[in-house]
Amino acid sequence: MLIKIIIEVIIGAIVGSIAGKIMDNQRVGFWKNAALGVVGGFVGGLIGNLIGIGGGALGFFLSVAGACLVIWICRKLKK
């Protein structure tokens, strides 16, 4: 159980880093992008489950898309 959580956080950090590069969000730093990646991975997983797809590479891309969505929402809320 603990290993799964650690793996999810590591994958979320990778996803956040990728989404930060896509959304040009590098000025906020690695840790904020990592946190947004974890949240985005959760959002992407929820969206994938709702439409009946996910897992593997497709799940990873959904996580990146979810992280991009979370970054976009955070930008809109700051303004």
C-alpha positions as CSV (number, residue, x, y, z in Angstrom):
1,M,0.0,0.0,0.0
2,L,2.7,2.5,1.0
3,I,4.8,1.5,-2.1
4,K,1.8,2.2,-4.3
5,I,1.4,5.7,-2.9
6,I,5.2,6.4,-3.3
7,I,5.0,5.2,-6.9
8,E,1.9,7.4,-7.5
9,V,3.7,10.5,-6.1
10,I,6.8,9.8,-8.2
11,I,4.8,9.4,-11.4
12,G,2.8,12.5,-10.4
13,A,6.1,14.4,-10.1
14,I,7.1,13.3,-13.6
15,V,3.7,14.1,-15.0
16,G,3.8,17.6,-13.3
17,S,7.2,18.2,-14.8
18,I,6.0,17.3,-18.3
19,A,2.8,19.4,-17.9
20,G,4.9,22.3,-16.6
21,K,7.0,22.2,-19.8
22,I,3.9,22.0,-22.0
23,M,2.1,24.8,-20.3
24,D,5.3,26.9,-19.9
25,N,4.9,26.8,-16.1
26,Q,8.6,26.5,-15.2
27,R,8.8,29.7,-13.2
28,V,6.9,28.2,-10.3
29,G,9.4,25.5,-9.6
30,F,9.6,21.7,-9.5
31,W,7.7,21.1,-6.2
32,K,4.6,23.1,-7.3
33,N,4.6,21.4,-10.7
34,A,5.0,18.0,-8.9
35,A,2.0,18.8,-6.6
36,L,0.0,19.9,-9.6
37,G,1.1,16.7,-11.4
38,V,-0.2,14.5,-8.5
39,V,-3.5,16.4,-8.5
40,G,-3.6,16.3,-12.3
41,G,-3.0,12.6,-12.4
42,F,-6.0,12.1,-10.1
43,V,-8.1,14.3,-12.3
44,G,-6.9,12.5,-15.4
45,G,-7.7,9.2,-13.8
46,L,-11.2,10.3,-12.9
47,I,-11.9,11.5,-16.4
48,G,-10.5,8.2,-17.8
49,N,-12.7,6.2,-15.5
50,L,-15.8,8.2,-16.3
51,I,-15.4,7.6,-20.1
52,G,-14.2,4.0,-19.6
53,I,-10.6,4.3,-20.7
54,G,-7.3,4.4,-19.0
55,G,-4.3,2.4,-17.9
56,G,-0.8,2.1,-19.5
57,A,0.4,4.7,-21.8
58,L,-3.1,6.1,-22.4
59,G,-3.5,6.6,-18.6
60,F,-0.2,8.4,-18.5
61,F,-1.3,10.8,-21.3
62,L,-4.6,11.3,-19.5
63,S,-2.6,12.2,-16.4
64,V,-0.6,14.8,-18.3
65,A,-3.8,16.2,-19.8
66,G,-5.3,16.4,-16.3
67,A,-2.2,18.2,-15.0
68,C,-2.3,20.7,-17.8
69,L,-6.0,21.3,-17.0
70,V,-5.1,21.8,-13.3
71,I,-2.3,24.2,-14.2
72,W,-4.7,26.2,-16.5
73,I,-7.3,26.3,-13.7
74,C,-4.7,27.6,-11.2
75,R,-3.7,30.3,-13.6
76,K,-7.3,31.4,-14.0
77,L,-7.9,31.4,-10.2
78,K,-4.8,33.6,-9.6
79,K,-6.1,36.4,-11.9
